[in-house]
């Protein structure tokens, strides 16, 4: 039998620049948004992240979409 993957949960992680530390190195913070709709389009996720960036008043450094799946023997 072939293994089957079932998408269980999607989260989005925004990493943004939050100033400089005492050594002049950039501080990168992260904020995780869980329970994103599993079938959300990547473009929609990106567009929402840009709006959150505006609300934060910070510059996004990285946007990560993290999927969690279950694997069964179907």
PQR file of N, CA, C, O and H, with PARSE charges and radii, in Angstrom:
ATOM      1  N   UNK A   1       0.835  -1.190   0.000 -0.4000 1.5000
ATOM      2  CA  UNK A   1       0.000   0.000   0.000 -0.0000 2.0000
ATOM      3  C   UNK A   1       0.874   1.246   0.000  0.5500 1.7000
ATOM      4  O   UNK A   1       1.974   1.253   0.552 -0.5500 1.4000
ATOM      5  N   UNK A   2       0.373   2.280  -0.618 -0.4000 1.5000
ATOM      6  CA  UNK A   2       1.109   3.538  -0.698 -0.0000 2.0000
ATOM      7  C   UNK A   2       0.785   4.420   0.498  0.5500 1.7000
ATOM      8  O   UNK A   2      -0.339   4.418   1.000 -0.5500 1.4000
ATOM      9  H   UNK A   2      -0.520   2.274  -1.066  0.4000 1.0000
ATOM     10  N   UNK A   3       1.768   5.163   0.941 -0.4000 1.5000
ATOM     11  CA  UNK A   3       1.563   6.105   2.041 -0.0000 2.0000
ATOM     12  C   UNK A   3       0.788   7.316   1.535  0.5500 1.7000
ATOM     13  O   UNK A   3       0.930   7.729   0.384 -0.5500 1.4000
ATOM     14  H   UNK A   3       2.681   5.164   0.533  0.4000 1.0000
ATOM     15  N   UNK A   4      -0.041   7.878   2.428 -0.4000 1.5000
ATOM     16  CA  UNK A   4      -0.873   9.027   2.071 -0.0000 2.0000
ATOM     17  C   UNK A   4      -0.604  10.153   3.066  0.5500 1.7000
ATOM     18  O   UNK A   4      -0.523   9.927   4.273 -0.5500 1.4000
ATOM     19  H   UNK A   4      -0.156   7.542   3.363  0.4000 1.0000
ATOM     20  N   UNK A   5      -0.467  11.363   2.540 -0.4000 1.5000
ATOM     21  CA  UNK A   5      -0.233  12.536   3.369 -0.0000 2.0000
ATOM     22  C   UNK A   5      -1.526  13.341   3.481  0.5500 1.7000
ATOM     23  O   UNK A   5      -2.204  13.580   2.481 -0.5500 1.4000
ATOM     24  H   UNK A   5      -0.533  11.547   1.560  0.4000 1.0000
ATOM     25  N   UNK A   6      -1.865  13.760   4.711 -0.4000 1.5000
ATOM     26  CA  UNK A   6      -3.032  14.593   4.944 -0.0000 2.0000
ATOM     27  C   UNK A   6      -2.573  15.862   5.666  0.5500 1.7000
ATOM     28  O   UNK A   6      -2.007  15.797   6.757 -0.5500 1.4000
ATOM     29  H   UNK A   6      -1.314  13.566   5.522  0.4000 1.0000
ATOM     30  N   UNK A   7      -2.821  17.004   5.049 -0.4000 1.5000
ATOM     31  CA  UNK A   7      -2.441  18.277   5.639 -0.0000 2.0000
ATOM     32  C   UNK A   7      -3.330  18.547   6.842  0.5500 1.7000
ATOM     33  O   UNK A   7      -4.556  18.547   6.721 -0.5500 1.4000
ATOM     34  H   UNK A   7      -3.280  17.057   4.162  0.4000 1.0000
ATOM     35  N   UNK A   8      -2.723  18.777   8.000 -0.4000 1.5000
ATOM     36  CA  UNK A   8      -3.466  18.958   9.241 -0.0000 2.0000
ATOM     37  C   UNK A   8      -3.561  20.414   9.679  0.5500 1.7000
ATOM     38  O   UNK A   8      -4.609  20.863  10.143 -0.5500 1.4000
ATOM     39  H   UNK A   8      -1.728  18.778   8.098  0.4000 1.0000
ATOM     40  N   UNK A   9      -2.460  21.149   9.529 -0.4000 1.5000
ATOM     41  CA  UNK A   9      -2.426  22.513  10.038 -0.0000 2.0000
ATOM     42  C   UNK A   9      -1.411  23.335   9.251  0.5500 1.7000
ATOM     43  O   UNK A   9      -0.386  22.820   8.803 -0.5500 1.4000
ATOM     44  H   UNK A   9      -1.609  20.784   9.152  0.4000 1.0000
ATOM     45  N   UNK A  10      -1.711  24.614   9.093 -0.4000 1.5000
ATOM     46  CA  UNK A  10      -0.792  25.544   8.445 -0.0000 2.0000
ATOM     47  C   UNK A  10      -0.557  26.730   9.371  0.5500 1.7000
ATOM     48  O   UNK A  10      -1.497  27.264   9.959 -0.5500 1.4000
ATOM     49  H   UNK A  10      -2.543  25.033   9.456  0.4000 1.0000
ATOM     50  N   UNK A  11       0.687  27.134   9.496 -0.4000 1.5000
ATOM     51  CA  UNK A  11       1.067  28.312  10.270 -0.0000 2.0000
ATOM     52  C   UNK A  11       1.929  29.207   9.393  0.5500 1.7000
ATOM     53  O   UNK A  11       2.557  28.752   8.437 -0.5500 1.4000
ATOM     54  H   UNK A  11       1.451  26.700   9.019  0.4000 1.0000
ATOM     55  N   UNK A  12       1.946  30.475   9.736 -0.4000 1.5000
ATOM     56  CA  UNK A  12       2.789  31.436   9.029 -0.0000 2.0000
ATOM     57  C   UNK A  12       3.673  32.120  10.065  0.5500 1.7000
ATOM     58  O   UNK A  12       3.196  32.572  11.106 -0.5500 1.4000
ATOM     59  H   UNK A  12       1.437  30.845  10.513  0.4000 1.0000
ATOM     60  N   UNK A  13       4.954  32.188   9.766 -0.4000 1.5000
ATOM     61  CA  UNK A  13       5.918  32.819  10.661 -0.0000 2.0000
ATOM     62  C   UNK A  13       6.479  34.062   9.969  0.5500 1.7000
ATOM     63  O   UNK A  13       7.044  33.980   8.878 -0.5500 1.4000
ATOM     64  H   UNK A  13       5.341  31.821   8.921  0.4000 1.0000
ATOM     65  N   UNK A  14       6.314  35.201  10.616 -0.4000 1.5000
ATOM     66  CA  UNK A  14       6.870  36.449  10.110 -0.0000 2.0000
ATOM     67  C   UNK A  14       8.118  36.761  10.913  0.5500 1.7000
ATOM     68  O   UNK A  14       8.069  36.843  12.140 -0.5500 1.4000
ATOM     69  H   UNK A  14       5.855  35.267  11.502  0.4000 1.0000
ATOM     70  N   UNK A  15       9.226  36.932  10.230 -0.4000 1.5000
ATOM     71  CA  UNK A  15      10.466  37.348  10.874 -0.0000 2.0000
ATOM     72  C   UNK A  15      10.719  38.784  10.417  0.5500 1.7000
ATOM     73  O   UNK A  15      10.726  39.084   9.223 -0.5500 1.4000
ATOM     74  H   UNK A  15       9.266  36.865   9.233  0.4000 1.0000
ATOM     75  N   UNK A  16      10.926  39.662  11.400 -0.4000 1.5000
ATOM     76  CA  UNK A  16      11.094  41.074  11.054 -0.0000 2.0000
ATOM     77  C   UNK A  16      12.237  41.702  11.837  0.5500 1.7000
ATOM     78  O   UNK A  16      12.609  41.248  12.919 -0.5500 1.4000
ATOM     79  H   UNK A  16      10.920  39.419  12.370  0.4000 1.0000
ATOM     80  N   UNK A  17      12.776  42.757  11.253 -0.4000 1.5000
ATOM     81  CA  UNK A  17      13.887  43.477  11.857 -0.0000 2.0000
ATOM     82  C   UNK A  17      13.346  44.413  12.933  0.5500 1.7000
ATOM     83  O   UNK A  17      12.378  45.140  12.708 -0.5500 1.4000
ATOM     84  H   UNK A  17      12.473  43.126  10.374  0.4000 1.0000
ATOM     85  N   UNK A  18      13.985  44.386  14.114 -0.4000 1.5000
ATOM     86  CA  UNK A  18      13.505  45.186  15.238 -0.0000 2.0000
ATOM     87  C   UNK A  18      14.641  45.997  15.853  0.5500 1.7000
ATOM     88  O   UNK A  18      14.821  46.009  17.071 -0.5500 1.4000
ATOM     89  H   UNK A  18      14.771  43.795  14.296  0.4000 1.0000
ATOM     90  N   UNK A  19      15.390  46.662  15.011 -0.4000 1.5000
ATOM     91  CA  UNK A  19      16.455  47.530  15.509 -0.0000 2.0000
ATOM     92  C   UNK A  19      17.799  46.838  15.593  0.5500 1.7000
ATOM     93  O   UNK A  19      18.013  45.776  15.008 -0.5500 1.4000
ATOM     94  H   UNK A  19      15.244  46.653  14.022  0.4000 1.0000
ATOM     95  N   UNK A  20      18.705  47.465  16.337 -0.4000 1.5000
ATOM     96  CA  UNK A  20      20.071  46.968  16.488 -0.0000 2.0000
ATOM     97  C   UNK A  20      20.370  46.710  17.959  0.5500 1.7000
ATOM     98  O   UNK A  20      19.861  47.401  18.841 -0.5500 1.4000
ATOM     99  H   UNK A  20      18.532  48.328  16.812  0.4000 1.0000
ATOM    100  N   UNK A  21      21.207  45.699  18.209 -0.4000 1.5000
ATOM    101  CA  UNK A  21      21.641  45.449  19.590 -0.0000 2.0000
ATOM    102  C   UNK A  21      22.817  46.365  19.923  0.5500 1.7000
ATOM    103  O   UNK A  21      23.205  47.204  19.111 -0.5500 1.4000
ATOM    104  H   UNK A  21      21.621  45.138  17.492  0.4000 1.0000
ATOM    105  N   UNK A  22      23.379  46.201  21.113 -0.4000 1.5000
ATOM    106  CA  UNK A  22      24.465  47.076  21.562 -0.0000 2.0000
ATOM    107  C   UNK A  22      25.730  46.935  20.729  0.5500 1.7000
ATOM    108  O   UNK A  22      26.603  47.802  20.773 -0.5500 1.4000
ATOM    109  H   UNK A  22      23.064  45.519  21.773  0.4000 1.0000
ATOM    110  N   UNK A  23      25.838  45.830  19.960 -0.4000 1.5000
ATOM    111  CA  UNK A  23      27.007  45.621  19.097 -0.0000 2.0000
ATOM    112  C   UNK A  23      26.745  46.041  17.655  0.5500 1.7000
ATOM    113  O   UNK A  23      27.594  45.847  16.785 -0.5500 1.4000
ATOM    114  H   UNK A  23      25.130  45.125  19.925  0.4000 1.0000
ATOM    115  N   UNK A  24      25.569  46.618  17.398 -0.4000 1.5000
ATOM    116  CA  UNK A  24      25.238  47.065  16.052 -0.0000 2.0000
ATOM    117  C   UNK A  24      24.694  45.966  15.162  0.5500 1.7000
ATOM    118  O   UNK A  24      24.515  46.177  13.962 -0.5500 1.4000
ATOM    119  H   UNK A  24      24.879  46.776  18.105  0.4000 1.0000
ATOM    120  N   UNK A  25      24.426  44.787  15.731 -0.4000 1.5000
ATOM    121  CA  UNK A  25      23.884  43.674  14.958 -0.0000 2.0000
ATOM    122  C   UNK A  25      22.356  43.766  14.947  0.5500 1.7000
ATOM    123  O   UNK A  25      21.735  44.095  15.958 -0.5500 1.4000
ATOM    124  H   UNK A  25      24.572  44.616  16.705  0.4000 1.0000
ATOM    125  N   UNK A  26      21.762  43.470  13.783 -0.4000 1.5000
ATOM    126  CA  UNK A  26      20.307  43.551  13.673 -0.0000 2.0000
ATOM    127  C   UNK A  26      19.612  42.532  14.575  0.5500 1.7000
ATOM    128  O   UNK A  26      20.030  41.379  14.679 -0.5500 1.4000
ATOM    129  H   UNK A  26      22.267  43.204  12.962  0.4000 1.0000
ATOM    130  N   UNK A  27      18.544  42.989  15.222 -0.4000 1.5000
ATOM    131  CA  UNK A  27      17.709  42.117  16.036 -0.0000 2.0000
ATOM    132  C   UNK A  27      16.568  41.628  15.148  0.5500 1.7000
ATOM    133  O   UNK A  27      15.830  42.431  14.576 -0.5500 1.4000
ATOM    134  H   UNK A  27      18.205  43.926  15.137  0.4000 1.0000
ATOM    135  N   UNK A  28      16.427  40.309  15.035 -0.4000 1.5000
ATOM    136  CA  UNK A  28      15.348  39.715  14.245 -0.0000 2.0000
ATOM    137  C   UNK A  28      14.368  39.067  15.215  0.5500 1.7000
ATOM    138  O   UNK A  28      14.739  38.191  15.997 -0.5500 1.4000
ATOM    139  H   UNK A  28      17.027  39.657  15.500  0.4000 1.0000
ATOM    140  N   UNK A  29      13.119  39.506  15.155 -0.4000 1.5000
ATOM    141  CA  UNK A  29      12.065  38.914  15.976 -0.0000 2.0000
ATOM    142  C   UNK A  29      11.146  38.107  15.073  0.5500 1.7000
ATOM    143  O   UNK A  29      11.146  38.274  13.853 -0.5500 1.4000
ATOM    144  H   UNK A  29      12.819  40.218  14.520  0.4000 1.0000
ATOM    145  N   UNK A  30      10.360  37.225  15.692 -0.4000 1.5000
ATOM    146  CA  UNK A  30       9.445  36.397  14.910 -0.0000 2.0000
ATOM    147  C   UNK A  30       8.094  36.368  15.577  0.5500 1.7000
ATOM    148  O   UNK A  30       7.973  36.413  16.801 -0.5500 1.4000
ATOM    149  H   UNK A  30      10.359  37.090  16.683  0.4000 1.0000
ATOM    150  N   UNK A  31       7.081  36.290  14.740 -0.4000 1.5000
ATOM    151  CA  UNK A  31       5.716  36.188  15.228 -0.0000 2.0000
ATOM    152  C   UNK A  31       5.043  35.075  14.425  0.5500 1.7000
ATOM    153  O   UNK A  31       5.121  35.045  13.197 -0.5500 1.4000
ATOM    154  H   UNK A  31       7.179  36.253  13.746  0.4000 1.0000
ATOM    155  N   UNK A  32       4.384  34.165  15.135 -0.4000 1.5000
ATOM    156  CA  UNK A  32       3.749  33.021  14.490 -0.0000 2.0000
ATOM    157  C   UNK A  32       2.237  33.178  14.516  0.5500 1.7000
ATOM    158  O   UNK A  32       1.650  33.519  15.543 -0.5500 1.4000
ATOM    159  H   UNK A  32       4.320  34.189  16.133  0.4000 1.0000
ATOM    160  N   UNK A  33       1.624  32.926  13.375 -0.4000 1.5000
ATOM    161  CA  UNK A  33       0.169  32.929  13.255 -0.0000 2.0000
ATOM    162  C   UNK A  33      -0.259  31.503  12.932  0.5500 1.7000
ATOM    163  O   UNK A  33       0.031  30.984  11.854 -0.5500 1.4000
ATOM    164  H   UNK A  33       2.101  32.650  12.541  0.4000 1.0000
ATOM    165  N   UNK A  34      -0.948  30.884  13.874 -0.4000 1.5000
ATOM    166  CA  UNK A  34      -1.390  29.499  13.704 -0.0000 2.0000
ATOM    167  C   UNK A  34      -2.805  29.460  13.145  0.5500 1.7000
ATOM    168  O   UNK A  34      -3.481  30.483  13.036 -0.5500 1.4000
ATOM    169  H   UNK A  34      -1.183  31.306  14.749  0.4000 1.0000
ATOM    170  N   UNK A  35      -3.225  28.275  12.802 -0.4000 1.5000
ATOM    171  CA  UNK A  35      -4.587  28.035  12.319 -0.0000 2.0000
ATOM    172  C   UNK A  35      -4.936  28.824  11.058  0.5500 1.7000
ATOM    173  O   UNK A  35      -6.071  29.268  10.890 -0.5500 1.4000
ATOM    174  H   UNK A  35      -2.676  27.444  12.891  0.4000 1.0000
ATOM    175  N   UNK A  36      -3.963  28.993  10.183 -0.4000 1.5000
ATOM    176  CA  UNK A  36      -4.213  29.577   8.867 -0.0000 2.0000
ATOM    177  C   UNK A  36      -5.018  28.545   8.076  0.5500 1.7000
ATOM    178  O   UNK A  36      -4.779  27.344   8.203 -0.5500 1.4000
ATOM    179  H   UNK A  36      -3.040  28.632  10.319  0.4000 1.0000
ATOM    180  N   UNK A  37      -5.956  28.997   7.273 -0.4000 1.5000
ATOM    181  CA  UNK A  37      -6.735  28.050   6.478 -0.0000 2.0000
ATOM    182  C   UNK A  37      -5.796  27.176   5.655  0.5500 1.7000
ATOM    183  O   UNK A  37      -4.887  27.673   4.991 -0.5500 1.4000
ATOM    184  H   UNK A  37      -6.150  29.972   7.169  0.4000 1.0000
ATOM    185  N   UNK A  38      -6.024  25.898   5.707 -0.4000 1.5000
ATOM    186  CA  UNK A  38      -5.162  24.943   5.014 -0.0000 2.0000
ATOM    187  C   UNK A  38      -5.129  25.202   3.512  0.5500 1.7000
ATOM    188  O   UNK A  38      -4.097  25.011   2.868 -0.5500 1.4000
ATOM    189  H   UNK A  38      -6.763  25.493   6.246  0.4000 1.0000
ATOM    190  N   UNK A  39      -6.252  25.635   2.960 -0.4000 1.5000
ATOM    191  CA  UNK A  39      -6.329  25.838   1.513 -0.0000 2.0000
ATOM    192  C   UNK A  39      -6.085  27.298   1.104  0.5500 1.7000
ATOM    193  O   UNK A  39      -6.391  27.683  -0.024 -0.5500 1.4000
ATOM    194  H   UNK A  39      -7.089  25.790   3.483  0.4000 1.0000
ATOM    195  N   UNK A  40      -5.537  28.106   2.014 -0.4000 1.5000
ATOM    196  CA  UNK A  40      -5.260  29.508   1.693 -0.0000 2.0000
ATOM    197  C   UNK A  40      -4.211  29.590   0.578  0.5500 1.7000
ATOM    198  O   UNK A  40      -3.205  28.881   0.599 -0.5500 1.4000
ATOM    199  H   UNK A  40      -5.289  27.793   2.931  0.4000 1.0000
ATOM    200  N   UNK A  41      -4.467  30.458  -0.380 -0.4000 1.5000
ATOM    201  CA  UNK A  41      -3.532  30.643  -1.490 -0.0000 2.0000
ATOM    202  C   UNK A  41      -2.264  31.340  -0.997  0.5500 1.7000
ATOM    203  O   UNK A  41      -2.322  32.204  -0.122 -0.5500 1.4000
ATOM    204  H   UNK A  41      -5.284  31.033  -0.396  0.4000 1.0000
ATOM    205  N   UNK A  42      -1.142  30.964  -1.555 -0.4000 1.5000
ATOM    206  CA  UNK A  42       0.145  31.545  -1.165 -0.0000 2.0000
ATOM    207  C   UNK A  42       0.135  33.059  -1.378  0.5500 1.7000
ATOM    208  O   UNK A  42       0.672  33.798  -0.553 -0.5500 1.4000
ATOM    209  H   UNK A  42      -1.096  30.262  -2.266  0.4000 1.0000
ATOM    210  N   UNK A  43      -0.459  33.523  -2.458 -0.4000 1.5000
ATOM    211  CA  UNK A  43      -0.516  34.967  -2.723 -0.0000 2.0000
ATOM    212  C   UNK A  43      -1.314  35.679  -1.639  0.5500 1.7000
ATOM    213  O   UNK A  43      -0.943  36.774  -1.214 -0.5500 1.4000
ATOM    214  H   UNK A  43      -0.895  32.923  -3.128  0.4000 1.0000
ATOM    215  N   UNK A  44      -2.409  35.066  -1.187 -0.4000 1.5000
ATOM    216  CA  UNK A  44      -3.211  35.672  -0.122 -0.0000 2.0000
ATOM    217  C   UNK A  44      -2.412  35.765   1.179  0.5500 1.7000
ATOM    218  O   UNK A  44      -2.468  36.779   1.875 -0.5500 1.4000
ATOM    219  H   UNK A  44      -2.710  34.176  -1.531  0.4000 1.0000
ATOM    220  N   UNK A  45      -1.677  34.715   1.502 -0.4000 1.5000
ATOM    221  CA  UNK A  45      -0.840  34.727   2.704 -0.0000 2.0000
ATOM    222  C   UNK A  45       0.199  35.839   2.606  0.5500 1.7000
ATOM    223  O   UNK A  45       0.440  36.565   3.570 -0.5500 1.4000
ATOM    224  H   UNK A  45      -1.632  33.891   0.937  0.4000 1.0000
ATOM    225  N   UNK A  46       0.803  35.962   1.444 -0.4000 1.5000
ATOM    226  CA  UNK A  46       1.814  36.995   1.223 -0.0000 2.0000
ATOM    227  C   UNK A  46       1.198  38.387   1.367  0.5500 1.7000
ATOM    228  O   UNK A  46       1.776  39.255   2.021 -0.5500 1.4000
ATOM    229  H   UNK A  46       0.608  35.372   0.660  0.4000 1.0000
ATOM    230  N   UNK A  47       0.039  38.601   0.764 -0.4000 1.5000
ATOM    231  CA  UNK A  47      -0.625  39.904   0.834 -0.0000 2.0000
ATOM    232  C   UNK A  47      -0.969  40.283   2.278  0.5500 1.7000
ATOM    233  O   UNK A  47      -0.782  41.430   2.683 -0.5500 1.4000
ATOM    234  H   UNK A  47      -0.431  37.896   0.233  0.4000 1.0000
ATOM    235  N   UNK A  48      -1.469  39.324   3.044 -0.4000 1.5000
ATOM    236  CA  UNK A  48      -1.791  39.585   4.449 -0.0000 2.0000
ATOM    237  C   UNK A  48      -0.519  39.903   5.230  0.5500 1.7000
ATOM    238  O   UNK A  48      -0.524  40.790   6.083 -0.5500 1.4000
ATOM    239  H   UNK A  48      -1.621  38.393   2.715  0.4000 1.0000
ATOM    240  N   UNK A  49       0.561  39.192   4.948 -0.4000 1.5000
ATOM    241  CA  UNK A  49       1.837  39.452   5.625 -0.0000 2.0000
ATOM    242  C   UNK A  49       2.311  40.880   5.359  0.5500 1.7000
ATOM    243  O   UNK A  49       2.846  41.530   6.257 -0.5500 1.4000
ATOM    244  H   UNK A  49       0.565  38.471   4.255  0.4000 1.0000
ATOM    245  N   UNK A  50       2.123  41.370   4.145 -0.4000 1.5000
ATOM    246  CA  UNK A  50       2.514  42.748   3.828 -0.0000 2.0000
ATOM    247  C   UNK A  50       1.684  43.746   4.609  0.5500 1.7000
ATOM    248  O   UNK A  50       2.194  44.789   5.019 -0.5500 1.4000
ATOM    249  H   UNK A  50       1.688  40.842   3.415  0.4000 1.0000
ATOM    250  N   UNK A  51       0.410  43.443   4.823 -0.4000 1.5000
ATOM    251  CA  UNK A  51      -0.444  44.328   5.616 -0.0000 2.0000
ATOM    252  C   UNK A  51      -0.023  44.306   7.085  0.5500 1.7000
ATOM    253  O   UNK A  51      -0.020  45.345   7.746 -0.5500 1.4000
ATOM    254  H   UNK A  51      -0.004  42.596   4.490  0.4000 1.0000
ATOM    255  N   UNK A  52       0.329  43.136   7.591 -0.4000 1.5000
ATOM    256  CA  UNK A  52       0.815  43.033   8.972 -0.0000 2.0000
ATOM    257  C   UNK A  52       2.114  43.814   9.121  0.5500 1.7000
ATOM    258  O   UNK A  52       2.341  44.462  10.142 -0.5500 1.4000
ATOM    259  H   UNK A  52       0.327  42.293   7.055  0.4000 1.0000
ATOM    260  N   UNK A  53       2.968  43.750   8.097 -0.4000 1.5000
ATOM    261  CA  UNK A  53       4.221  44.508   8.115 -0.0000 2.0000
ATOM    262  C   UNK A  53       3.930  46.000   8.301  0.5500 1.7000
ATOM    263  O   UNK A  53       4.610  46.679   9.071 -0.5500 1.4000
ATOM    264  H   UNK A  53       2.783  43.223   7.268  0.4000 1.0000
ATOM    265  N   UNK A  54       2.930  46.496   7.601 -0.4000 1.5000
ATOM    266  CA  UNK A  54       2.559  47.909   7.738 -0.0000 2.0000
ATOM    267  C   UNK A  54       2.084  48.217   9.159  0.5500 1.7000
ATOM    268  O   UNK A  54       2.450  49.242   9.734 -0.5500 1.4000
ATOM    269  H   UNK A  54       2.378  45.945   6.975  0.4000 1.0000
ATOM    270  N   UNK A  55       1.274  47.328   9.716 -0.4000 1.5000
ATOM    271  CA  UNK A  55       0.758  47.536  11.073 -0.0000 2.0000
ATOM    272  C   UNK A  55       1.875  47.500  12.114  0.5500 1.7000
ATOM    273  O   UNK A  55       1.863  48.268  13.076 -0.5500 1.4000
ATOM    274  H   UNK A  55       0.977  46.495   9.249  0.4000 1.0000
ATOM    275  N   UNK A  56       2.834  46.608  11.916 -0.4000 1.5000
ATOM    276  CA  UNK A  56       3.963  46.506  12.843 -0.0000 2.0000
ATOM    277  C   UNK A  56       4.886  47.714  12.746  0.5500 1.7000
ATOM    278  O   UNK A  56       5.526  48.107  13.721 -0.5500 1.4000
ATOM    279  H   UNK A  56       2.844  45.984  11.134  0.4000 1.0000
ATOM    280  N   UNK A  57       4.942  48.295  11.550 -0.4000 1.5000
ATOM    281  CA  UNK A  57       5.883  49.387  11.331 -0.0000 2.0000
ATOM    282  C   UNK A  57       7.315  48.899  11.291  0.5500 1.7000
ATOM    283  O   UNK A  57       8.248  49.660  11.546 -0.5500 1.4000
ATOM    284  H   UNK A  57       4.422  47.976  10.758  0.4000 1.0000
ATOM    285  N   UNK A  58       7.488  47.626  10.971 -0.4000 1.5000
ATOM    286  CA  UNK A  58       8.807  46.991  10.899 -0.0000 2.0000
ATOM    287  C   UNK A  58       9.011  46.436   9.494  0.5500 1.7000
ATOM    288  O   UNK A  58       8.054  46.297   8.732 -0.5500 1.4000
ATOM    289  H   UNK A  58       6.730  47.007  10.764  0.4000 1.0000
ATOM    290  N   UNK A  59      10.252  46.120   9.156 -0.4000 1.5000
ATOM    291  CA  UNK A  59      10.562  45.552   7.846 -0.0000 2.0000
ATOM    292  C   UNK A  59      10.628  44.042   7.938  0.5500 1.7000
ATOM    293  O   UNK A  59      11.394  43.494   8.731 -0.5500 1.4000
ATOM    294  H   UNK A  59      11.029  46.233   9.775  0.4000 1.0000
ATOM    295  N   UNK A  60       9.811  43.355   7.110 -0.4000 1.5000
ATOM    296  CA  UNK A  60       9.855  41.901   7.089 -0.0000 2.0000
ATOM    297  C   UNK A  60      11.202  41.432   6.568  0.5500 1.7000
ATOM    298  O   UNK A  60      11.708  41.937   5.566 -0.5500 1.4000
ATOM    299  H   UNK A  60       9.189  43.800   6.466  0.4000 1.0000
ATOM    300  N   UNK A  61      11.767  40.473   7.256 -0.4000 1.5000
ATOM    301  CA  UNK A  61      13.035  39.886   6.851 -0.0000 2.0000
ATOM    302  C   UNK A  61      12.801  38.559   6.147  0.5500 1.7000
ATOM    303  O   UNK A  61      13.517  38.206   5.209 -0.5500 1.4000
ATOM    304  H   UNK A  61      11.356  40.063   8.071  0.4000 1.0000
ATOM    305  N   UNK A  62      11.780  37.819   6.614 -0.4000 1.5000
ATOM    306  CA  UNK A  62      11.488  36.516   6.031 -0.0000 2.0000
ATOM    307  C   UNK A  62      10.051  36.142   6.357  0.5500 1.7000
ATOM    308  O   UNK A  62       9.535  36.482   7.422 -0.5500 1.4000
ATOM    309  H   UNK A  62      11.199  38.106   7.376  0.4000 1.0000
ATOM    310  N   UNK A  63       9.413  35.442   5.435 -0.4000 1.5000
ATOM    311  CA  UNK A  63       8.057  34.935   5.612 -0.0000 2.0000
ATOM    312  C   UNK A  63       8.107  33.432   5.381  0.5500 1.7000
ATOM    313  O   UNK A  63       8.546  32.977   4.325 -0.5500 1.4000
ATOM    314  H   UNK A  63       9.832  35.166   4.570  0.4000 1.0000
ATOM    315  N   UNK A  64       7.654  32.656   6.373 -0.4000 1.5000
ATOM    316  CA  UNK A  64       7.737  31.205   6.296 -0.0000 2.0000
ATOM    317  C   UNK A  64       6.342  30.614   6.433  0.5500 1.7000
ATOM    318  O   UNK A  64       5.616  30.934   7.374 -0.5500 1.4000
ATOM    319  H   UNK A  64       7.297  33.025   7.231  0.4000 1.0000
ATOM    320  N   UNK A  65       5.970  29.760   5.502 -0.4000 1.5000
ATOM    321  CA  UNK A  65       4.720  29.000   5.604 -0.0000 2.0000
ATOM    322  C   UNK A  65       5.098  27.607   6.087  0.5500 1.7000
ATOM    323  O   UNK A  65       5.909  26.922   5.463 -0.5500 1.4000
ATOM    324  H   UNK A  65       6.560  29.500   4.738  0.4000 1.0000
ATOM    325  N   UNK A  66       4.506  27.194   7.201 -0.4000 1.5000
ATOM    326  CA  UNK A  66       4.871  25.926   7.814 -0.0000 2.0000
ATOM    327  C   UNK A  66       3.630  25.023   7.830  0.5500 1.7000
ATOM    328  O   UNK A  66       2.620  25.346   8.455 -0.5500 1.4000
ATOM    329  H   UNK A  66       3.848  27.751   7.708  0.4000 1.0000
ATOM    330  N   UNK A  67       3.728  23.903   7.139 -0.4000 1.5000
ATOM    331  CA  UNK A  67       2.630  22.939   7.074 -0.0000 2.0000
ATOM    332  C   UNK A  67       2.936  21.740   7.961  0.5500 1.7000
ATOM    333  O   UNK A  67       4.077  21.289   8.054 -0.5500 1.4000
ATOM    334  H   UNK A  67       4.548  23.641   6.632  0.4000 1.0000
ATOM    335  N   UNK A  68       1.895  21.237   8.606 -0.4000 1.5000
ATOM    336  CA  UNK A  68       2.028  20.017   9.405 -0.0000 2.0000
ATOM    337  C   UNK A  68       1.112  18.988   8.785  0.5500 1.7000
ATOM    338  O   UNK A  68      -0.070  19.250   8.560 -0.5500 1.4000
ATOM    339  H   UNK A  68       0.967  21.604   8.530  0.4000 1.0000
ATOM    340  N   UNK A  69       1.658  17.812   8.507 -0.4000 1.5000
ATOM    341  CA  UNK A  69       0.909  16.755   7.844 -0.0000 2.0000
ATOM    342  C   UNK A  69       0.945  15.467   8.648  0.5500 1.7000
ATOM    343  O   UNK A  69       1.882  15.202   9.402 -0.5500 1.4000
ATOM    344  H   UNK A  69       2.618  17.599   8.690  0.4000 1.0000
ATOM    345  N   UNK A  70      -0.092  14.683   8.467 -0.4000 1.5000
ATOM    346  CA  UNK A  70      -0.112  13.348   9.002 -0.0000 2.0000
ATOM    347  C   UNK A  70       0.117  12.362   7.865  0.5500 1.7000
ATOM    348  O   UNK A  70      -0.339  12.592   6.745 -0.5500 1.4000
ATOM    349  H   UNK A  70      -0.853  14.898   7.855  0.4000 1.0000
ATOM    350  N   UNK A  71       0.811  11.283   8.136 -0.4000 1.5000
ATOM    351  CA  UNK A  71       1.089  10.283   7.113 -0.0000 2.0000
ATOM    352  C   UNK A  71       0.494   8.957   7.557  0.5500 1.7000
ATOM    353  O   UNK A  71       0.741   8.478   8.663 -0.5500 1.4000
ATOM    354  H   UNK A  71       1.182  11.096   9.046  0.4000 1.0000
ATOM    355  N   UNK A  72      -0.293   8.384   6.666 -0.4000 1.5000
ATOM    356  CA  UNK A  72      -0.917   7.095   6.963 -0.0000 2.0000
ATOM    357  C   UNK A  72      -0.627   6.123   5.825  0.5500 1.7000
ATOM    358  O   UNK A  72      -0.228   6.520   4.730 -0.5500 1.4000
ATOM    359  H   UNK A  72      -0.494   8.773   5.767  0.4000 1.0000
ATOM    360  N   UNK A  73      -0.830   4.879   6.102 -0.4000 1.5000
ATOM    361  CA  UNK A  73      -0.675   3.842   5.091 -0.0000 2.0000
ATOM    362  C   UNK A  73      -2.061   3.559   4.529  0.5500 1.7000
ATOM    363  O   UNK A  73      -2.850   2.822   5.121 -0.5500 1.4000
ATOM    364  H   UNK A  73      -1.154   4.556   6.991  0.4000 1.0000
ATOM    365  N   UNK A  74      -2.340   4.154   3.383 -0.4000 1.5000
ATOM    366  CA  UNK A  74      -3.687   4.034   2.802 -0.0000 2.0000
ATOM    367  C   UNK A  74      -3.788   2.926   1.800  0.5500 1.7000
ATOM    368  O   UNK A  74      -4.856   2.705   1.230 -0.5500 1.4000
ATOM    369  H   UNK A  74      -1.699   4.752   2.903  0.4000 1.0000
TER
END
